[in-house]
Structure formats: C-alpha cells, structure tokens
C-alpha cells in the first residue's frame, strides 16, 4: 500500500529501487525521569506512556489534545507531499484546489479557528485548542517531536510539521518505514537514477571543501575534499547558512563572518 512517508513517496515516484523495512516504534531515555521507555506508533499505545509519566490527568490531557487538534492534523495530512509544486499554476492545479482549500474550509469549521494560522504558526499553538488540559510531560513530548523535525522546540517549529507527525504516528495501523542501508543507500540510489535518466554526472562521497570565487566575487566552481576542482558558473548550496557563509566561502561575503575568518587565520 502507498506509504505516508514523504521520502518513500519521492523514491517510489522516481522509480528508485530501495529495500524498505517497517517498524513499530523506538526506544527513548527520559533524562528527567531517569527511565527508558518505548514509543509505539498507533492510536492507543501512547496512552500507556501518558498514564505512567503524565500523572493522574495525563491520559485525559493526551486524548483532549488529539481530539482538539484533529481538524488541524486532517488539514496537514490532506495534501500528499508529491502534489506540492513550486510553480504557481501547477500548485493550484495539483494541490490548492483539489486538496488544500476543501481541507482548510472543513478543518476551520471544526476547529472554530482559521486553520492556516495553526498550520503556519508555531506548533505550540496546538495547545491553544485544548487550554485546560496542559500537562508537563505532554509539553515535553511535543517539544521532542518538534526538535526531531527542526532542531527547535515547539514554539520555534511550524505547526503543520508537528500536526502531520502527530497524525502519522497515531493513525490506526500506523507503521514507520526505514530504507535498508540508511541515508547512504537512499543517496546512492537517487544518484544512480538521476544519472541514468538525465544524463548528468552525480558524485557521491565527494565532500566540498570550498566554493571558489574570483576577485570580483563571481563563482568559479568548487574545490573538493581531495583537492580536485570542478569548474562551473553556478553553485547551489544545500548546506546550512552558517556552513555556506563561514566555511565554504573564503573569504565570506558577509563582513562579520569575513572578520571572524581573518581572526582565525
């Protein structure tokens, strides 16, 4: 059956063959409770965790949050990730009209809130839907999910991401997908597929040491970790901002970073 995993949807759409295994949960170590416990996916298993760690009202708080956030979860999961397009006309045709507008209208009515605010705002806003059932352990759990997605707590993570994750983890018959060989196997398979179908050269296991620019600040190419140079007129960096500005560009185009680089030399 089709997977809800965006990664697996991309791989399937590209026709990339990777072996997948499914699993039902993972182990966690709670530093505050100084205990280990297992997160099992599905609609009911987490209630046992809330009963043990969430105090007398833990299960009720969990159920209340799930019930109150259901419209937002439905809206977040309504549009398949593969339907999202970068071009405006394509986005309207494949995502906005067939999926998003009906889901937002229905969800906003059920939630009695304008759901786009909840989808684009911080995920901590989900608690506003059930304000009388706040629970310390549940707050920390939502912070954990947010951190796993973005590296930030719930008040710094977009609501749609956490809502989608809540829906995916706690739906009936939920399972998790894992590619055999991990991210390395995914990269190798995608590289082989792109090379074959587009005729371009995809290099894996080739870390970039520096983005090369001339005296006018125009990009010339990249220097790889082995010292070889790849000449090109355009470089697109998918590294984070700090890595790109402070490590790959030398000297950096950002004055403060350039001064920092000079102080380290």
ABEGO torsion letter per residue (X at the ends): XBBABAAAAAAAAAGBBBBBBBBAEBBBBBAAAGBBBBBBBEAAAAAAAAAAAAEAAAAAAAAAAAAAAAAAAAAAAABBAAABBABAAAAAAAAAAAAAAAAAAAAAAAAGBBAAAAAABBAAAAAAABAAABBAAAAAAAAAAAAAAAGBBAAABBAAAAAAAAAAAABBGBBBBBBBGEAAAAAAAAAAAAAAAAGBBBBBGBBBABBBBBAAGBBAEBBBAAGBBBBBABBBBABBAAAAAAAABOBBABAAAAAAAAAAX
